[in-house]
Amino acid sequence: MYNSNPATRIRQGDIFVDVEYQFITGDKISTSFPYIVVVSQDCDLEQDAAARVATPKKHDTYLDTILICPAFIAETFRAGQHMAELGMEMEPKGKAKGTTWNYIHSNRDPRYHLLDAGDSDGMPELVVDFKRYYTIPRSHMYENYDDHFKTSVNELYRELLSQRFASFLSRVGLPTEDSIA
């Protein structure tokens, strides 16, 4: 499920831990999430890195920010406690068959993506919430790379993560019955 990132650049699917930054969530400000996952397209990240070392520089392919999603430890998420530090009470997801947690755990809920712990080196089972996405300045991510990079989602699983994120963002919102009347 995971592999180390042998490159000297940030890649889609990279997981960072405890990156300090001000994330605005509702009317609260968080200074960090325990885990964040890079969801910017890898081709854009690659072109950005190459353009910065090219002669002459290719400024039109520079990225100003990197798109990330927070990833929450599954047990905390399932209990609805993953946003407790911000004073936000979230709905518990349940444990029994047929509950919301079953759909999340099997990646059938389009809003969430479960990253298994698998045989990873100390990685917990994580839930990525596609409704919570943020941008972080590229320079900030590279400044924190050495101290906060944890692992990277394997290429095969990275593609699935990317497709599910894009699908969630491109869904068509349907009106509720109340708004039609």
N, C-alpha and C positions, 0 to 999 in steps of 0.2 A: 504493500500500500504506500509506503514512503521510501524515499531514498535521499541521500545527501546530495546537495547541489554542488557539483564539481566546478561550476562556472564562477566567474568573478562578477556576475551580474545578477540582478533580481529576475526571477522567472515567475510566470503564472503558476500558481499552486504552492509557492513558497509559504511556509508557516513561520511566523515570528512570535516571540513571547514577550509580554510586558513592554511593548513599545510605548513610551511616554508621548502623549499627544492629547490635545483637547478635542474630544469628540462630543458634538452637541447631539444629545438624545432627548427629544421632546424639549422640555425646558431645563434639563439637567446637563451638566458638563462632566464627562468622565475624563480622567487623565490617562487611562489605559484600559485595555481589555487583556485578559490573560493570554489569549491567542488571537492572531489575525491571519487571514489567508489572502494572498494576492490574487485578485480576479481580473486584473488588466490583461489584455490579450498578449500572449508571449511574443508574437511578431512585432508588436509595438514596442515592447520592452527591449527586444533584441535590436531593432532599428535605432532606438534611442541610445543604447549603449555603443553601437557601432558609429553613430553619427558624432558622438562626443570625442572619439579618438581619430576620426577621419581628418585628412588634410586635402582640401579645405574642409572646415566644419560644415555639416549639413543641418543647419538650425531648424529647418522646417520639419524634421522628424524627431525633434526633442519632445520629451514628455515633461510637462510641468508638475503633474501629480500622478500618483499611482492609486488605482482603485482597489479597495480592500473590503472584506466582510469580516466581522468578528466571528469567532468560533468559540462556542461555550462547551465546557465539560458536560458531557451527556447527563450524568447523574444530577448535577446542579440544575441543568436546563429542564430535565424531566420533573423536578420538584418545583419548578417555577421560581427558583432563587437566583437565576443567572444575572439578574439586573438589580439585585438587592443592594449593592454598594451605591447605586444611584437613587435608592429609596423607591424603586419601582417594583411593585408587586405584579408578578406575571402569573398566568393561570397554569397550575400543574397539568402535566400532559397525560397522566394516568399510567397504570401498569398492566391492566388486564387486556386480554385479547379483544380486538375490535375497537380499541380506544385510539385516540389521536397518536399516542406514542408508538403504537404498532405501525401506523402509516409513516411516521417520521423515521422510525428505526429501519424500515424497509425501503426508504427513499421513494415513497409513493405520495408524499405531501409535497406539492410543487414549491412551497415557500422555504423548505428546509432541506439540507443535504447532510447526511450522516457520514462522517469519516471514521471508519473502524480503527480501533487501536491496532488490530492485527498483530504482527510479530514485531512491531515497532520498538525502538529503543526508548522506552519511557513515555511514549505518547499515549495520552488517554483517548477514549472514544470522544469525538467532538461533534457538535451540531453547528452547522453554518446556517445563519439566518439571512436569507437573501433580501429580506425587507429592510435590513439594517446594513447599508453600505455607505462607505465614506471614501473620501480622497485624502491622501497624505502627500505633502510635497515630496517630490522625488529625492531631493537632497536630504531630507530628514530620514527617509528610508535607507539611503546609502550610508548616512552617518551612523545609523543603528545596526547596520548589517552584521558586523563582526560579533557584537555583543548580544544580539537578539535573534539572529537566525537560528531556527531549531531544526527544521527538516523541509523536505519538499514532497508534495504529492506526486507519486509515480505518474509518468506521462499518460498512461492508459486511463487512470482515474482522473487525472487533470482535465482531460477532454470531456469526460462526463460531467464534472463539476462546472466547466465552462458552458456546456450546452444547457444544463439545468438552470444556471444563473441567467443566461440569455433568454431562455424560455419563460422564466418567471417575470423578467422585466418587459418582455414583449407581449404578455398576455393582454387580451382585450377585456377591459372592464365593462361589465354589464350593469345597467341600472337596477336598483332595487324596486320593488313594487311601489313603495312609498314615493319614490322620486318620479314615477311615471304618472301617477294620479294627479 
